[in-house]
Amino acid sequence: MALTGNGLFKLRERSEGVEKEICDALDQDEFVRFVNALGPQEIKRVTKNDAAFALQLIRKPKA
């Protein structure tokens, strides 16, 4: 990770003495979203109660 002079963040990878930029300069919020998207994604657990509640929120068409 590198911080630019104007406060933006860049992600860099260094291998075998060669530095490669992974992304353009981003502000902090965009950079965090970008980095979080790179790794394994968190599986959100849904309980039976959550699923049943979500089904109740769906509007039924009027007959």
Jmol script that loads the backbone (N, CA, C; Angstrom):
load data "model"
ATOM      1  N   MET A   1       0.850  -1.162   0.000  1.00  0.00           N
ATOM      2  CA  MET A   1       0.000   0.000   0.000  1.00  0.00           C
ATOM      3  C   MET A   1       0.894   1.223   0.000  1.00  0.00           C
ATOM      4  N   ALA A   2       0.500   2.224  -0.755  1.00  0.00           N
ATOM      5  CA  ALA A   2       1.247   3.470  -0.796  1.00  0.00           C
ATOM      6  C   ALA A   2       0.274   4.634  -0.641  1.00  0.00           C
ATOM      7  N   LEU A   3       0.712   5.655   0.052  1.00  0.00           N
ATOM      8  CA  LEU A   3      -0.076   6.856   0.250  1.00  0.00           C
ATOM      9  C   LEU A   3       0.518   7.955  -0.615  1.00  0.00           C
ATOM     10  N   THR A   4      -0.292   8.541  -1.482  1.00  0.00           N
ATOM     11  CA  THR A   4       0.194   9.589  -2.367  1.00  0.00           C
ATOM     12  C   THR A   4       0.254  10.918  -1.628  1.00  0.00           C
ATOM     13  N   GLY A   5       0.853  11.897  -2.248  1.00  0.00           N
ATOM     14  CA  GLY A   5       1.000  13.214  -1.627  1.00  0.00           C
ATOM     15  C   GLY A   5      -0.325  13.922  -1.405  1.00  0.00           C
ATOM     16  N   ASN A   6      -1.331  13.603  -2.203  1.00  0.00           N
ATOM     17  CA  ASN A   6      -2.635  14.261  -2.036  1.00  0.00           C
ATOM     18  C   ASN A   6      -3.612  13.425  -1.213  1.00  0.00           C
ATOM     19  N   GLY A   7      -3.111  12.425  -0.472  1.00  0.00           N
ATOM     20  CA  GLY A   7      -3.936  11.668   0.473  1.00  0.00           C
ATOM     21  C   GLY A   7      -4.687  10.503  -0.117  1.00  0.00           C
ATOM     22  N   LEU A   8      -4.360  10.096  -1.337  1.00  0.00           N
ATOM     23  CA  LEU A   8      -5.020   8.952  -1.942  1.00  0.00           C
ATOM     24  C   LEU A   8      -4.169   7.697  -1.729  1.00  0.00           C
ATOM     25  N   PHE A   9      -4.798   6.541  -1.839  1.00  0.00           N
ATOM     26  CA  PHE A   9      -4.131   5.269  -1.589  1.00  0.00           C
ATOM     27  C   PHE A   9      -3.962   4.494  -2.887  1.00  0.00           C
ATOM     28  N   LYS A  10      -2.827   3.800  -3.010  1.00  0.00           N
ATOM     29  CA  LYS A  10      -2.565   2.915  -4.136  1.00  0.00           C
ATOM     30  C   LYS A  10      -2.148   1.565  -3.573  1.00  0.00           C
ATOM     31  N   LEU A  11      -2.495   0.516  -4.285  1.00  0.00           N
ATOM     32  CA  LEU A  11      -2.069  -0.818  -3.894  1.00  0.00           C
ATOM     33  C   LEU A  11      -1.009  -1.271  -4.877  1.00  0.00           C
ATOM     34  N   ARG A  12       0.142  -1.686  -4.340  1.00  0.00           N
ATOM     35  CA  ARG A  12       1.260  -2.116  -5.161  1.00  0.00           C
ATOM     36  C   ARG A  12       1.703  -3.507  -4.740  1.00  0.00           C
ATOM     37  N   GLU A  13       2.272  -4.228  -5.702  1.00  0.00           N
ATOM     38  CA  GLU A  13       2.821  -5.544  -5.426  1.00  0.00           C
ATOM     39  C   GLU A  13       4.273  -5.550  -5.872  1.00  0.00           C
ATOM     40  N   ARG A  14       5.144  -5.994  -4.995  1.00  0.00           N
ATOM     41  CA  ARG A  14       6.558  -6.068  -5.329  1.00  0.00           C
ATOM     42  C   ARG A  14       6.976  -7.532  -5.334  1.00  0.00           C
ATOM     43  N   SER A  15       7.464  -7.987  -6.482  1.00  0.00           N
ATOM     44  CA  SER A  15       7.969  -9.354  -6.584  1.00  0.00           C
ATOM     45  C   SER A  15       9.196  -9.335  -7.494  1.00  0.00           C
ATOM     46  N   GLU A  16      10.243  -9.989  -7.032  1.00  0.00           N
ATOM     47  CA  GLU A  16      11.508 -10.091  -7.751  1.00  0.00           C
ATOM     48  C   GLU A  16      12.068  -8.710  -8.119  1.00  0.00           C
ATOM     49  N   GLY A  17      11.907  -7.741  -7.236  1.00  0.00           N
ATOM     50  CA  GLY A  17      12.453  -6.413  -7.432  1.00  0.00           C
ATOM     51  C   GLY A  17      11.656  -5.529  -8.374  1.00  0.00           C
ATOM     52  N   VAL A  18      10.562  -6.031  -8.905  1.00  0.00           N
ATOM     53  CA  VAL A  18       9.715  -5.259  -9.817  1.00  0.00           C
ATOM     54  C   VAL A  18       8.439  -4.873  -9.076  1.00  0.00           C
ATOM     55  N   GLU A  19       8.099  -3.591  -9.139  1.00  0.00           N
ATOM     56  CA  GLU A  19       6.903  -3.101  -8.468  1.00  0.00           C
ATOM     57  C   GLU A  19       5.789  -2.918  -9.489  1.00  0.00           C
ATOM     58  N   LYS A  20       4.625  -3.504  -9.204  1.00  0.00           N
ATOM     59  CA  LYS A  20       3.486  -3.439 -10.111  1.00  0.00           C
ATOM     60  C   LYS A  20       2.308  -2.818  -9.364  1.00  0.00           C
ATOM     61  N   GLU A  21       1.633  -1.839  -9.985  1.00  0.00           N
ATOM     62  CA  GLU A  21       0.466  -1.215  -9.360  1.00  0.00           C
ATOM     63  C   GLU A  21      -0.757  -2.081  -9.608  1.00  0.00           C
ATOM     64  N   ILE A  22      -1.497  -2.360  -8.539  1.00  0.00           N
ATOM     65  CA  ILE A  22      -2.695  -3.187  -8.620  1.00  0.00           C
ATOM     66  C   ILE A  22      -3.926  -2.322  -8.927  1.00  0.00           C
ATOM     67  N   CYS A  23      -3.951  -1.088  -8.416  1.00  0.00           N
ATOM     68  CA  CYS A  23      -5.089  -0.203  -8.662  1.00  0.00           C
ATOM     69  C   CYS A  23      -4.611   1.237  -8.780  1.00  0.00           C
ATOM     70  N   ASP A  24      -5.472   2.072  -9.322  1.00  0.00           N
ATOM     71  CA  ASP A  24      -5.192   3.502  -9.412  1.00  0.00           C
ATOM     72  C   ASP A  24      -5.335   4.140  -8.029  1.00  0.00           C
ATOM     73  N   ALA A  25      -4.998   5.409  -7.926  1.00  0.00           N
ATOM     74  CA  ALA A  25      -5.124   6.124  -6.663  1.00  0.00           C
ATOM     75  C   ALA A  25      -6.609   6.275  -6.304  1.00  0.00           C
ATOM     76  N   LEU A  26      -6.964   5.853  -5.091  1.00  0.00           N
ATOM     77  CA  LEU A  26      -8.351   5.894  -4.623  1.00  0.00           C
ATOM     78  C   LEU A  26      -8.421   6.597  -3.279  1.00  0.00           C
ATOM     79  N   ASP A  27      -9.598   7.197  -2.981  1.00  0.00           N
ATOM     80  CA  ASP A  27      -9.753   7.765  -1.639  1.00  0.00           C
ATOM     81  C   ASP A  27      -9.950   6.609  -0.656  1.00  0.00           C
ATOM     82  N   GLN A  28      -9.962   6.910   0.619  1.00  0.00           N
ATOM     83  CA  GLN A  28      -9.922   5.870   1.648  1.00  0.00           C
ATOM     84  C   GLN A  28     -11.094   4.895   1.559  1.00  0.00           C
ATOM     85  N   ASP A  29     -12.320   5.409   1.420  1.00  0.00           N
ATOM     86  CA  ASP A  29     -13.487   4.527   1.387  1.00  0.00           C
ATOM     87  C   ASP A  29     -13.466   3.603   0.171  1.00  0.00           C
ATOM     88  N   GLU A  30     -13.130   4.145  -0.997  1.00  0.00           N
ATOM     89  CA  GLU A  30     -13.064   3.327  -2.204  1.00  0.00           C
ATOM     90  C   GLU A  30     -11.947   2.295  -2.107  1.00  0.00           C
ATOM     91  N   PHE A  31     -10.814   2.688  -1.508  1.00  0.00           N
ATOM     92  CA  PHE A  31      -9.686   1.785  -1.355  1.00  0.00           C
ATOM     93  C   PHE A  31     -10.047   0.606  -0.447  1.00  0.00           C
ATOM     94  N   VAL A  32     -10.738   0.882   0.643  1.00  0.00           N
ATOM     95  CA  VAL A  32     -11.145  -0.186   1.570  1.00  0.00           C
ATOM     96  C   VAL A  32     -12.099  -1.154   0.873  1.00  0.00           C
ATOM     97  N   ARG A  33     -13.063  -0.627   0.097  1.00  0.00           N
ATOM     98  CA  ARG A  33     -13.981  -1.495  -0.637  1.00  0.00           C
ATOM     99  C   ARG A  33     -13.224  -2.354  -1.651  1.00  0.00           C
ATOM    100  N   PHE A  34     -12.245  -1.758  -2.341  1.00  0.00           N
ATOM    101  CA  PHE A  34     -11.455  -2.488  -3.328  1.00  0.00           C
ATOM    102  C   PHE A  34     -10.674  -3.625  -2.671  1.00  0.00           C
ATOM    103  N   VAL A  35      -9.994  -3.326  -1.569  1.00  0.00           N
ATOM    104  CA  VAL A  35      -9.173  -4.336  -0.896  1.00  0.00           C
ATOM    105  C   VAL A  35     -10.046  -5.439  -0.304  1.00  0.00           C
ATOM    106  N   ASN A  36     -11.177  -5.084   0.269  1.00  0.00           N
ATOM    107  CA  ASN A  36     -12.078  -6.096   0.830  1.00  0.00           C
ATOM    108  C   ASN A  36     -12.615  -7.026  -0.247  1.00  0.00           C
ATOM    109  N   ALA A  37     -12.794  -6.528  -1.459  1.00  0.00           N
ATOM    110  CA  ALA A  37     -13.303  -7.344  -2.555  1.00  0.00           C
ATOM    111  C   ALA A  37     -12.249  -8.315  -3.085  1.00  0.00           C
ATOM    112  N   LEU A  38     -10.977  -8.084  -2.797  1.00  0.00           N
ATOM    113  CA  LEU A  38      -9.916  -8.946  -3.301  1.00  0.00           C
ATOM    114  C   LEU A  38      -9.867 -10.296  -2.608  1.00  0.00           C
ATOM    115  N   GLY A  39     -10.093 -10.322  -1.330  1.00  0.00           N
ATOM    116  CA  GLY A  39      -9.936 -11.549  -0.553  1.00  0.00           C
ATOM    117  C   GLY A  39     -11.172 -12.417  -0.589  1.00  0.00           C
ATOM    118  N   PRO A  40     -11.144 -13.495   0.181  1.00  0.00           N
ATOM    119  CA  PRO A  40     -12.319 -14.373   0.242  1.00  0.00           C
ATOM    120  C   PRO A  40     -13.508 -13.617   0.828  1.00  0.00           C
ATOM    121  N   GLN A  41     -14.652 -13.829   0.240  1.00  0.00           N
ATOM    122  CA  GLN A  41     -15.845 -13.111   0.670  1.00  0.00           C
ATOM    123  C   GLN A  41     -16.499 -13.817   1.845  1.00  0.00           C
ATOM    124  N   GLU A  42     -17.018 -13.029   2.761  1.00  0.00           N
ATOM    125  CA  GLU A  42     -17.657 -13.562   3.959  1.00  0.00           C
ATOM    126  C   GLU A  42     -19.042 -14.084   3.595  1.00  0.00           C
ATOM    127  N   ILE A  43     -19.324 -15.301   4.018  1.00  0.00           N
ATOM    128  CA  ILE A  43     -20.635 -15.887   3.769  1.00  0.00           C
ATOM    129  C   ILE A  43     -21.569 -15.435   4.885  1.00  0.00           C
ATOM    130  N   LYS A  44     -22.657 -14.794   4.480  1.00  0.00           N
ATOM    131  CA  LYS A  44     -23.597 -14.296   5.479  1.00  0.00           C
ATOM    132  C   LYS A  44     -24.553 -15.408   5.866  1.00  0.00           C
ATOM    133  N   ARG A  45     -24.644 -15.650   7.173  1.00  0.00           N
ATOM    134  CA  ARG A  45     -25.517 -16.691   7.677  1.00  0.00           C
ATOM    135  C   ARG A  45     -26.952 -16.190   7.728  1.00  0.00           C
ATOM    136  N   VAL A  46     -27.856 -17.043   7.295  1.00  0.00           N
ATOM    137  CA  VAL A  46     -29.279 -16.725   7.332  1.00  0.00           C
ATOM    138  C   VAL A  46     -29.958 -17.820   8.139  1.00  0.00           C
ATOM    139  N   THR A  47     -30.588 -17.413   9.216  1.00  0.00           N
ATOM    140  CA  THR A  47     -31.295 -18.389  10.045  1.00  0.00           C
ATOM    141  C   THR A  47     -32.664 -18.691   9.430  1.00  0.00           C
ATOM    142  N   LYS A  48     -33.300 -19.731   9.922  1.00  0.00           N
ATOM    143  CA  LYS A  48     -34.638 -20.066   9.446  1.00  0.00           C
ATOM    144  C   LYS A  48     -35.604 -18.920   9.712  1.00  0.00           C
ATOM    145  N   ASN A  49     -35.453 -18.272  10.868  1.00  0.00           N
ATOM    146  CA  ASN A  49     -36.329 -17.149  11.202  1.00  0.00           C
ATOM    147  C   ASN A  49     -36.109 -15.973  10.255  1.00  0.00           C
ATOM    148  N   ASP A  50     -34.862 -15.696   9.909  1.00  0.00           N
ATOM    149  CA  ASP A  50     -34.567 -14.606   8.972  1.00  0.00           C
ATOM    150  C   ASP A  50     -35.179 -14.893   7.603  1.00  0.00           C
ATOM    151  N   ALA A  51     -35.064 -16.125   7.137  1.00  0.00           N
ATOM    152  CA  ALA A  51     -35.616 -16.497   5.842  1.00  0.00           C
ATOM    153  C   ALA A  51     -37.138 -16.385   5.846  1.00  0.00           C
ATOM    154  N   ALA A  52     -37.771 -16.836   6.921  1.00  0.00           N
ATOM    155  CA  ALA A  52     -39.226 -16.758   7.024  1.00  0.00           C
ATOM    156  C   ALA A  52     -39.690 -15.306   7.071  1.00  0.00           C
ATOM    157  N   PHE A  53     -38.967 -14.467   7.772  1.00  0.00           N
ATOM    158  CA  PHE A  53     -39.324 -13.052   7.849  1.00  0.00           C
ATOM    159  C   PHE A  53     -39.180 -12.391   6.477  1.00  0.00           C
ATOM    160  N   ALA A  54     -38.125 -12.720   5.746  1.00  0.00           N
ATOM    161  CA  ALA A  54     -37.915 -12.143   4.414  1.00  0.00           C
ATOM    162  C   ALA A  54     -39.054 -12.527   3.478  1.00  0.00           C
ATOM    163  N   LEU A  55     -39.549 -13.757   3.593  1.00  0.00           N
ATOM    164  CA  LEU A  55     -40.678 -14.175   2.763  1.00  0.00           C
ATOM    165  C   LEU A  55     -41.936 -13.386   3.093  1.00  0.00           C
ATOM    166  N   GLN A  56     -42.118 -13.016   4.345  1.00  0.00           N
ATOM    167  CA  GLN A  56     -43.295 -12.244   4.737  1.00  0.00           C
ATOM    168  C   GLN A  56     -43.242 -10.817   4.205  1.00  0.00           C
ATOM    169  N   LEU A  57     -42.066 -10.316   3.907  1.00  0.00           N
ATOM    170  CA  LEU A  57     -41.926  -8.949   3.409  1.00  0.00           C
ATOM    171  C   LEU A  57     -42.288  -8.808   1.934  1.00  0.00           C
ATOM    172  N   ILE A  58     -42.345  -9.917   1.223  1.00  0.00           N
ATOM    173  CA  ILE A  58     -42.666  -9.876  -0.205  1.00  0.00           C
ATOM    174  C   ILE A  58     -44.158  -9.626  -0.351  1.00  0.00           C
ATOM    175  N   ARG A  59     -44.470  -8.612  -1.145  1.00  0.00           N
ATOM    176  CA  ARG A  59     -45.880  -8.279  -1.362  1.00  0.00           C
ATOM    177  C   ARG A  59     -46.507  -9.267  -2.332  1.00  0.00           C
ATOM    178  N   LYS A  60     -47.699  -9.677  -2.001  1.00  0.00           N
ATOM    179  CA  LYS A  60     -48.413 -10.596  -2.858  1.00  0.00           C
ATOM    180  C   LYS A  60     -49.233  -9.780  -3.869  1.00  0.00           C
ATOM    181  N   PRO A  61     -49.298 -10.238  -5.121  1.00  0.00           N
ATOM    182  CA  PRO A  61     -50.098  -9.498  -6.115  1.00  0.00           C
ATOM    183  C   PRO A  61     -51.582  -9.533  -5.759  1.00  0.00           C
ATOM    184  N   LYS A  62     -52.250  -8.435  -6.061  1.00  0.00           N
ATOM    185  CA  LYS A  62     -53.682  -8.360  -5.777  1.00  0.00           C
ATOM    186  C   LYS A  62     -54.438  -9.207  -6.780  1.00  0.00           C
ATOM    187  N   ALA A  63     -55.389  -9.954  -6.296  1.00  0.00           N
ATOM    188  CA  ALA A  63     -56.144 -10.865  -7.169  1.00  0.00           C
ATOM    189  C   ALA A  63     -57.336 -10.176  -7.772  1.00  0.00           C
TER     190      ALA A  63
END
end "model"
wireframe off; spacefill off
backbone 0.3
color backbone group
